[in-house]
């Protein structure tokens, strides 16, 4: 059917003030309200998934740096994650009886379209019948009725005279009657792959996993805690999936939203679980010949392996990068967790860390910043810190910290990044071999984010695979610099049941509105386009034609918000 089976997002940075998905109230973050970009992003996802032909809902893959735990507090990031879940995983369709026909008529049509596979024409007629106790909808092919019980506690849905569904109803008084229909969630399950800015979520999940392991084995000699999960966690049975690592913290965040009144649109299902995969999550095609590996992307960069490199230098070891995923994490997790998931939440020190971080992403501001730091050190410890040697030393330190892929503004992936990716893919290949008892699939696709620069490529050759590795980057949702650079942007990776992929480029930073147009991209575009790509391209609209709803509205809102956040960032940088 070529339906959307997997939706992958990364680098949402909920809670960071420069994230397009964080609502701002002046200069303050407002965690109780969803940003307009987030609202319209969820609307675009709903539009895409509504075009699926089958009833199976897709899996949502959240590929790291979703919660901003380096530069925001736990509570703020968690509440904005709630806003996102309310948009994509709401339990109920809630209609107000008195607003059908009228304002809520569209919601009722949406529910029927998505849950009963009825393709309504724009001319569908909605009217009240039987006094005010029934609603009828006719589209020329079907006759649909919704009948309210005399005690106003339920409503019965009939299609062509056959009873299909019983809805809960709640009389709110003053003539307001709410009708609640389950089934509005966009996704069947959620997989979360922590990155570097939300690495601490992995540490929480890992420790929970180990405590549960201890509880299950009262007489066993205890193993060391693990630093990774299995890659192919969806390959087992549902019972095996239930035993996988879940996020106790995120699960509790969602469960508190299940306690709302039944007629609240924001109420979530109590049994939503978020499964953790780290550092890699893998998917296999039915014939096991095609594999997709999803990793946040931090281990593509050398600075996240700095402890492994330091060990190699101290012990005079030739190989500075591990070829084993467990070693990547076990040797470097403390460094990553401290710098990217703890330091930024350390009171006033955390606020200073954010200031430092923002200056490191802008070359001109970085120069100004370390000059000011040198001057401040000179006042405190003597004038030697303004001497050329000490200033060069500071510059060296700051340049090493800022010399990362997000700071490379002229290419999608720099030379060091390409080398780092190849080294990490060697470890990924070894993990596949270990988990699949020596078997390698013919094809591999590698999906990552982290750099905030979306792209796709088929020029990566890795020994053992019959074809070059297909590489997809999902970009990010943060305005990192004052100047708009079209190399930065955000994308969503979509995959069908055959693991055929389409990169949906949601925006690229640009000076003109036209540059923000949503585009569907495929590696073989123009040669051997896939059926799946053609379906997505038809929904979004060809790049050479005017944008249509809801894509045009999304592009307009993103373009305005990027400009506004860049201006706020400029003011903060100049205020130091």
N, C-alpha and C positions, 0 to 999 in steps of 0.2 A: 504493500500500500504506500510505501515511502512516507509514512507519517513521521512527525517529529517524535523521537523516542528519548533523546537526551538534550538537555539545555545546559550549557556551561558558561558561567560568569566568573569573573575574578576582579580583584582590586577595587572593591566597592568602598572600602575605607569608611564604614559607618562611624560617625562621630568626629571625624577629621573635618575642620572647618573649611578646608579647600576641596572637599569632596562634593561633587554635584548632587550626590544622593543624601546629603546632610542638610536639613532645613536650618536657615539662619534667621534670627530675629535681630536685625541690626548687626552688631559684632558678636552676638552670643548665639551659641548653638541652641536650637529648640528641638529637643528629642521627642516631644509629644506630638509633633506634626511631621508628616511625610513631605519631602521636598517635591516641587512640581516635576522635576526631572524624574524622580523615583516613581511618582504616580503615573506619568506617561510611559516610562519604561515598562512598568507592570501592565499597562494597557496594551502596549505593543506585543508583549509576550502573550497576553490573553487573545489578541487578534490572531497571532500565528497559530496557537494551539487550537483555537476554535475551528481551524480549517482541517484538522485531522479527520480522517474518514472513519477510523476505528474508535472504540470506546476506551482503549487503554491509555491512561495518562502517562506523560513522560516522567523521567527522573531528572531532578534538578541537581546539578553538580556545582557546588560553590568552591572555586579553586583558589582559596587563600586570600589573605588580607581583606576579608569581608568585614570583620570587626576591627576597628582601629584601636589596638591596645598599646601601641607605642606612643601615640601622640594624643590620646584621649583617655578618659576614665572609663572603667568597666560599666558603670551605670548608664552613662550617656550612650556608649556604643550598643549596649544591650537593648535599650529602649528604641533606638533607631532600627535595630534588627527586628524588633517587634513590629514596627511600622511596615517594614518590607514584608514580613510574614502575613500581616493583615491584608496586604494587597494581593499576594499570590496564593495564600492558603486559607482564605476565609471559609468557615464551615457552611455558612448559610447564604442563600439568596434571600434577601428580605424585601418583601413588597408591602406597600401600604394599600390596603383594599380600596380606600377612597381615592387613590391616585392612579387607578387603572379603570378606564383608559386615562392617559395623561402621562405624568412624569415617570411613573414606575412601569409603564407599559413596555418600555425598551428592556428593562431588566427581565421581565417575564418572557419576552421573546428570546433574549439571550439564553435564559435557562432552558427553554424548550429546544432551542437549536443545538445546544451543547450536550444535552442529556437524552434527547430522543431523536437525534439525527433528522430533524425537520428543517428543510431549507426554505425559510420564509421569504417571500417576495416583499418588496417595499410596500406593496398594496394590501398587506394583511390587515383585516378589519378586526378591531377589538371593541367590544361593547358590553354593557351590563344588561342582564336579562333577569327574568323572574323577580321583578322588583329591583332589589339591590343585592340579592343573595347569590347571584351567579355571574360569571364572566364567560363570554364566548369569543373565540378567535377563529376566523375562517380565512384560509389563504387560497381557496379554490380547489385544493386537493384534500385537505383535512379539516374536520370540524372538531375543535378542541373546547372543552368546557372546564371551568373551575367552580365547584359548588361549595359554598360556605355552610357549615352545619348550623342548626338552629341555636345551639349554645355557644357558637362562635369560638370553638376550641380546635377545629380542624377544617381543612378544605380538601375536597376530593378532585383529583385531576383525571379527566376522561379524554381519550383520543379516539375519535370515530365511535363513540359510545362504549368503549372498553375502559374500565377503570385501570389506571396505570400507577397512581401514586397518591399517598395520603400525606398532606402537609400539616405541620403544627400551626396553630393560629393562637394569637394572644390579643385579647381586648385590652387596650391601653386606656380606655375611657375617652370621653369627649369625642366619640365617633371614630377614634383611630383603632383600626384592627391591623395587626402585623401578621403576615403570612411568611413562614420560614420553611424553605426547601433546602435540603442538604445537597452537597455535591458541587460546590463552587470552587473547590481547591483545584489549582492548575496542575499539581504534581502528585504522583503516586508515592514517591519517597524523595528524601534529600540526602545527598552525600556531601560531606564537608571535608576538604583537604586543607588543613591549616598551612599558612605561609610563614613569613617572618614577622610581620606586624601583628599577627594573631597566633603566633607560635605557642603562646601560653595555653591556648585551648587544647593543643595537643598534649602538653604536659599534664593538664588536668585530666584529660581522657586517659592518658597513659597510666597515671597513678590510680585512677579508678579501676582500670582494667587489671592492674596488678593486685589491688585489694580484693577484687572479685575472684581472681585466680587463687589467692591465698585461702579464701573462704571455701573454695570448691575442693581444695586438696589438703585436708587436715593432717595427713600422714606422709605426704610426699616431700622429698628433699626439694627445696625451693630453687627455681631458676632465677637468674638475674632478670630484672625488668627489661622489657623489650623496648627498642627505639624505633620500631616500625610496625606497621600492620601488614597483613598479606595484601597483595595488589588486587587480586581478582575476587573481591568480597561478594560480588553478586552472582558468582558462578555456582554457589551451593544452593541448597533448599531454603525455603523461607525460614525454617527452624534454625538453620545454620546462620542465616542473615541476622536473626534476632540475637545470636550469641556474639556478634561482632561488636566492636567498640562503639559505644554511643557517647554523645556529649551530655554528661549529667547537667552541666551548667546551662547549655542551650535548651535542653529538654525542659528544665524547670522554668526557664523564661517563657517557653511556649505554653506550658501547662497553666501558668497563672492567667493566660488569656482565655483559657477554656472555662474559667469560672464566671465569666460575664453572663448577663441575662441572655436568655435564648434569642431575644429579638435584636440584640446588638450586632451590627454588621461586622464588627471587629472580632467576634468570638471565634476561637480556633478549636479544632478537634483536640480532645485530650490525648489521643493515642499517636499524635505525630511524633516520630522519632528522627533524630539526625544522626546518621552513621558517620563515623570518622574513619578516613583512610589517610595514612601518612607514611612516607612523603609522597607515595605514588598510588594512584587509583587506575586499575586496568579494566578494559572491556575487550571481549573476544567475540568475533562473529560466530555464527552458528556452526560453520565448518572449521573453526579454530585457525583459519589461515590469515585472518586479519585481526590486528591488535591495535588498540588505542591506549596510550599511557598518558595520564594527566598528572602533572606536577606543578606546584605553584610557580617554580622557576628560580627560587633563591639559590639553589645549589648549582645553577648555571654560572653564577658569579663567584669569583675566587675569594672575595672577602668573607663569604659565608662558610668557607673552608679554611679560614685563617689559622685555626688551631691545628688542623692537620698539616698545614704548610709549616707552621712553627715547629711541630714535632719532627717533621722531615729535616728541617734545617738543623735542629739541635742534635739529632741522632745521625746526621749525614746520610739520610735515606734518599735514593734517587727519585722515587715516585712521591710527589707532594700531594697528590689527590687520590683518595681511596677509590677502589673499583668495586666497592661493596656498599650498598645503600645503608646497611646497619652501621658501618663505620663512618660514613658521611655524617650521620646524625649523632651517634654516640660520642664522637670526638669534638663535635662543634655545637651541641645543643645548648650548653650552658652559656656560651658566648652569644648565641642568637637570642636566647630567652632573656638574657640580661639587657642587651642593647636594644632589642626591638620589641620586647613585650613587657618590660618591667621599668626600665629607666625613665621612660616618658611619662609614667604614672606616679612618679616619686615627688609629689608635692611641688614646691617651687622649683626644685631641681628639674622636674619634668617639664615645666613651662620653659625653662632655659634651654632644655634639650630640644624642644620644638623650634625655638628661635634659631638655634644652631643649625638644625636640620633644614629649615627653610632657606637659610643663607647658603648652605652648601649646594643647593640645586641651581643656583644662579651664579654664573661665572663672575660677573661684575660685582654682585653683592658679596660673593665669597672673598674677593680681594679687599673690599671695604671692611668686612667683618674681621678678618685676621689682622688687619692693620689696627683696628680698634682694640682687639684683644691684646696685641703687642703693647699698645700704649697703656692699657689698664694694668698689664703685668709690670710694665716699667714703673708705674706709679707705686705699685705695691712692693716690688722686689728689686727695684733699681733699674737704671737706664740701659743695662745690657740687653734687655728684651727688645729694644728698638734698634739695636745694632744689626747690620746686614746678616750676620751669621744666624742670630736667633730668629730673625724674621724669616730667613730662608727655611730654618728648621720648622717653624710654625706652618709655613706654606706647604712644606713637604707633608706634614701630618694631615692638614686639612685636605690637600689634594688627594692623598691616599684614601681618605674616608669618602670623599665626594666622587672619586673616579669609578663610577658605577654606570651601568647601562642606562639608568634614567637620566644621567647627566650627559650622555652622548646624544646630541640633538641633531646629528646629520645623517644617521643611518639607523635602520630598524634594529640591527644587531651588530655590534662592533666586532672587531677581530678577536678580542679577548673573550667576548661573549660566545662567539662561534666555537672557539677552542674549548671553553668551559662546557658548552652544551654537548660537544662530542665526548668529552671525558665523562660527563654525567650519564650520557646514553650508554656508555660502556657498562656502568654500574646497573643501569636499568635492564640492559640485556642479560646480565648475570642474574638479576632477580627473576626475570621471566623464566630463564633456564631452570633455576632452582625450584620455582613454584610449579613448573610444568614438566618436571622430571626429564629435563634435557631437551625438550622440544621447543623450537622457535617457530613462530608464525612466519609466513612468507612476507607479509607486509606489516609495517609499523608506522603509526602516526603518533607524533609527540605534541601535546598541547600544554602550553604554559602561559603565564601572564607576567606579573612582576615588573616588567620594564615600562608598562603603560604605553607601549608602542605596538599597535596591532599590525600583524602581517601574516602572510602565508608563503610557504616555499616548499619546493620539492628537490632541493639541491644538496641535501644532507645525506652523505653516504656512510653507512655503518656496516661493518663486516658482519656477515651472517644473515642479512636480509636480502631478498631477491631484487627488491626495488629500493630506490632512495627513500629515506624516511621523510614522510610528509610532516611539515612543521607548521603549527598554527599558534599565533599569539593573540590573546583576547584583550590586550591593552589594559586600560584602567579608566577610572572615573574621577580623577583628581586633577585639578589645575595646579601644576607644579611650578610654573614660571610665569612671569609677567607678560612676556612676549608670546603670542600664539604661534605654535609650531605645528604644521600639519602632519608631522611624524607622530604626534601624540593623539590618542583618541581611545574610544571604548568600543568593544565588539562583543558579540554573543556567538558562541559556537553551537551550531545545531547539528544533530546527527540522527539518521533514521535507523531502522532496525538492522540494516546491513552495514552500519557504521560508515555510511557515506556521509561526508561532512560538507557543511556550507558555513562560511564565516560571514556573519551578518554584521557589517561595520556600521555601528549605530551613529558614530560621529567622528570627525577629525577636527582638531582645533584649526580655525581658519579666520581670516579677516572678513570673509564674505559669507552670507547665508547659504549660498549655493554649495560651498565647501562642506557644509554640515549634512548633506543629504545622506540618508540611509541607503546602503548598497549591499547587495548580496554578492559574495565572492566565492569562486570555486577554483581549485588548482588547475583544472583542465578547461577553464572557461574559453569558449570559442572553438574548441577542438572536439573533445569527447564529453560534453556537458552531461551531467547525470540527470536522471528524472527528478531526483530529490532537489537538486539545485534549481532546476527549471520551475518546480512547484514553489519554492521559496521566492525566487525572482519574480514570479507572477503575482504572489501575494504582496510583495513590497513594491513592485513596479520597476521596470528597467531604468538603469541609471541615466539614459539619454531622454527620458520622458519626465514631465512634471510630476512631482511627488503627490501622493494622494493620502487621505486620512487613513490611519492616525499618524502616519509617518511624517507628514508635513508639519503637523503641530509639534511633534516631538523635536524635530530639527530646529524649529523656531525657538522653542523654549530652551534647548541646550545652548544655542548660539548666544542668547541673551545672558544665560547664567554663567557661561564661560567668561564672557566679558566682565560681568559684575564681580566674579571671584578673582579674576586677574587684577582688577582695580583695587580690591580690598587687600590682596597680597602685596601689591606695590606700596600701599600706604603702611602696612606693617613693616616691610623691609626698610623703608625710609625712616621709620620712627625709632629705630634702634639708636 
